[in-house]
C-alpha cells in the first residue's frame, strides 16, 4: 500500500474518469437521431470502438487514432438510424470531443495541481484530446495521448509515455482511473494505482490489489493533499 508521501506525480485517465463519455455520446446521438433508439445506438458506437481497439492491440489492424475510429462509429450509427445528411454525420463523428466533465473534475484537478504535477493520459487522439479538454474545462500540466505511442491503453507503451514525462520512478507515479482494466495496465508497469468510482466505470474485482479505492474524487484529493 502506497502512502501519499510516496507520490510525486499524479496521472489521470480522462474518458469516463474525468468526463462523462456516455452522457456526451448520448447528447450527440440524440441530436443527430432524435427519433432513434439512443441506448441501442450508443451500444453500437461503443461496441465498434472497443472491437477496433482490440483488433489494433492484436495486430489485426494498423493503428488508427480515435478520430478515425469515431468517424467509423458515427457512420455505423448513421446507417442504423437512417441519417443521410453529411453535415449531421460529420458533427456526430466529433461528439467524443464534446463530453461534459463530471461535476467534481475541474475543482478536484485544480486542488491537486497546487500540490503535484498532474498529467492526463488518454486514448483520445492528440487533436481530439485538445478539444475535449477545452470543452470540459480541464487544465493539465500536460495532456498525453496514446496516439504518440500508436497504441491504446492498456498497452504498456502508453503508460510509458507518462513515466517518461514524469521523470521519476514508476512507483512514485499514481495512476487514477474509474476503470479497473486501465489500472491493471498501469500497475503492470510499476505505477501506483487509485480507483475512483464513476457511474459508468469498470469497478475492481476481489482479486485487484490497487493502492487506493475511493467512492469520490474528493476523497482522493483529500488523501493526497492532507498535511
VOGU-3710 file (C-alpha; in Angstrom, 3 decimals, decimal comma):
1> xxxxxxxxxx> 0,000/0,000/0,000  1,393/3,391/-1,014  1,436/6,444/1,215  0,560/9,916/-0,042  4,124/10,989/0,686  5,384/8,381/-1,784  3,724/10,135/-4,723  5,472/12,742/-6,874  3,230/12,891/-9,954  -0,479/12,131/-10,471
11> xxxxxxxxxx> -1,748/10,787/-13,796  -5,460/10,688/-14,685  -7,370/8,701/-17,223  -9,697/11,128/-18,997  -12,526/9,296/-20,771  -15,016/8,077/-18,181  -12,878/9,177/-15,240  -12,816/12,954/-15,722  -15,547/13,308/-18,339  -18,906/11,590/-18,719
21> xxxxxxxxxx> -18,363/9,833/-22,029  -21,721/8,057/-22,164  -23,705/11,225/-21,475  -21,796/13,149/-24,129  -22,333/10,473/-26,755  -25,988/10,278/-25,795  -26,366/14,012/-26,428  -24,636/13,783/-29,806  -26,670/10,792/-30,947  -29,956/12,279/-29,764
31> xxxxxxxxxx> -29,152/15,467/-31,681  -28,426/13,532/-34,862  -31,241/10,971/-34,499  -33,975/12,389/-32,228  -36,333/9,512/-33,046  -33,736/6,738/-32,767  -33,238/4,180/-30,031  -30,449/6,083/-28,277  -29,417/3,229/-25,980  -29,088/0,812/-28,892
41> xxxxxxxxxx> -27,169/3,374/-30,954  -24,756/4,140/-28,095  -24,135/0,417/-27,660  -23,436/0,124/-31,390  -20,948/3,019/-31,208  -19,144/1,723/-28,125  -19,028/-1,846/-29,430  -17,330/-0,681/-32,626  -14,732/1,368/-30,740  -13,952/-1,499/-28,371
51> xxxxxxxxxx> -13,646/-4,092/-31,134  -11,414/-1,914/-33,294  -9,100/-1,093/-30,401  -8,873/-4,814/-29,665  -8,043/-5,550/-33,310  -5,257/-2,965/-33,174  -3,933/-4,452/-29,931  -3,813/-7,917/-31,524  -2,044/-6,607/-34,611  -5,027/-7,396/-36,841
61> xxxxxxxxxx> -5,305/-3,739/-37,856  -2,741/-0,981/-38,229  -3,043/1,778/-35,646  -5,810/4,273/-36,344  -6,398/7,172/-33,974  -9,624/7,856/-32,106  -10,871/10,354/-34,681  -10,758/7,705/-37,409  -12,500/5,097/-35,258  -15,114/7,582/-34,027
71> xxxxxxxxxx> -15,878/8,528/-37,628  -16,390/4,849/-38,430  -18,667/4,503/-35,392  -20,653/7,561/-36,463  -21,225/6,046/-39,897  -22,472/2,828/-38,313  -24,882/4,787/-36,138  -25,987/6,882/-39,092  -26,639/3,797/-41,215  -28,677/2,221/-38,435
81> xxxxxxxxxx> -30,670/5,390/-37,727  -31,152/6,359/-41,380  -29,183/9,607/-41,121  -28,111/10,806/-44,578  -27,199/14,474/-44,018  -23,383/14,661/-44,389  -23,102/17,624/-42,018  -25,086/15,789/-39,334  -22,870/12,712/-39,705  -19,725/14,835/-39,518
91> xxxxxxxxxx> -20,917/16,576/-36,346  -21,836/13,195/-34,853  -18,310/11,948/-35,603  -16,911/14,658/-33,300  -19,344/14,014/-30,435  -16,500/12,444/-28,444  -14,794/15,844/-28,375  -17,742/17,490/-26,597  -18,037/15,391/-23,453  -19,077/17,069/-20,193
101> xxxxxxxxxx> -16,787/16,942/-17,172  -18,113/15,263/-14,066  -19,231/17,887/-11,553  -16,160/17,456/-9,343  -13,483/17,020/-12,011  -12,312/20,585/-12,628  -12,245/21,563/-8,957  -10,512/18,337/-7,906  -7,911/18,725/-10,622  -7,265/22,326/-9,619
111> xxxxxxxxxx> -6,737/21,370/-5,967  -4,335/18,565/-6,830  -2,402/20,744/-9,260  -1,402/23,043/-6,386  0,496/20,164/-4,804  1,516/17,819/-7,657  2,323/17,850/-11,348  -0,823/16,388/-12,926  -0,993/14,633/-16,274  -3,896/13,462/-18,390
121> xxxxxxxxxx> -3,323/10,146/-20,187  -5,940/9,290/-22,761  -6,762/7,023/-25,663  -8,200/10,077/-27,423  -6,073/11,399/-30,277  -3,936/14,479/-29,714  -6,308/16,790/-31,584  -9,423/15,248/-30,002  -7,875/15,486/-26,539  -7,081/19,166/-27,048
131> xxxxxxxxxx> -10,680/19,971/-27,943  -12,116/17,656/-25,299  -10,098/19,276/-22,516  -11,074/22,751/-23,699  -14,768/21,828/-23,858  -14,743/20,168/-20,419  -12,653/22,887/-18,766  -9,878/20,503/-17,695  -6,469/22,104/-17,190  -3,455/19,841/-17,009
141> xxxxxxxxxx> 0,221/20,453/-16,585  0,499/18,080/-19,528  -2,009/16,016/-21,517  -0,707/12,863/-23,207  -2,352/10,850/-25,977  -1,816/7,198/-26,768  -1,559/8,362/-30,371  2,049/9,329/-29,605  2,807/5,644/-28,989  0,462/4,457/-31,779
151> xxxxxxxxxx> -1,324/2,330/-29,195  -4,329/2,229/-26,904  -4,356/1,560/-23,189  -3,815/-0,924/-21,635  -0,770/-1,347/-23,897  2,321/-0,741/-21,711  3,838/1,747/-24,141  1,013/4,187/-23,398  1,743/4,197/-19,663  5,433/4,543/-20,511
161> xxxxxxxxxx> 4,577/7,932/-22,039  3,504/9,120/-18,590  6,511/7,545/-16,879  8,880/9,232/-19,316  7,148/12,600/-18,937  7,102/12,359/-15,136  10,843/11,836/-14,975  10,697/9,750/-11,812  10,437/6,040/-11,000  7,023/4,498/-11,758
171> xxxxxxxxxx> 6,477/3,680/-8,085  6,413/7,451/-7,453  3,632/7,971/-10,013  -0,051/7,495/-9,211  -2,427/6,444/-11,971  -6,059/7,389/-11,253  -8,938/5,829/-13,198  -12,536/4,697/-12,962  -11,654/1,566/-14,952  -10,065/-1,439/-13,305
181> xxxxxxxxxx> -8,697/-2,640/-16,675  -6,819/0,655/-17,003  -5,355/0,406/-13,516  -4,263/-3,180/-14,118  -2,307/-1,966/-17,124  -0,691/0,832/-15,116  0,126/-1,482/-12,222  1,881/-3,881/-14,585  4,342/-1,087/-15,450  5,090/-0,425/-11,773
191> xxxxxxxxxx> 2,874/2,621/-11,291  0,841/3,152/-8,135  -2,913/2,930/-8,672  -6,084/4,546/-7,359  -9,621/3,601/-8,369  -12,250/6,355/-8,264  -15,870/5,314/-8,628  -17,894/6,712/-11,521  -21,378/5,548/-12,568  -20,092/4,242/-15,915
201> xxxxxxxxxx> -16,742/2,859/-14,748  -15,325/-0,638/-14,509  -15,134/-1,474/-10,782  -12,364/-3,592/-9,271  -12,831/-7,266/-8,593  -11,928/-9,070/-5,390  -8,575/-10,030/-6,895  -7,464/-6,479/-7,739  -4,783/-5,068/-5,456  -4,869/-1,344/-6,129
211> xxxxxxxxxx> -3,192/1,033/-3,685  -6,379/3,010/-3,056  -10,093/2,792/-3,791  -12,282/5,872/-3,414  -16,008/6,419/-3,789  -15,464/10,021/-4,948  -12,715/12,143/-6,467  -12,838/14,485/-3,469  -11,755/11,596/-1,213  -8,655/11,043/-3,338
221> xxxxxxx> -7,816/14,751/-3,305  -8,245/14,922/0,455  -5,994/11,892/0,918  -3,210/13,271/-1,256  -3,329/16,857/-0,009  -3,716/16,215/3,724  -0,977/17,935/5,733
//
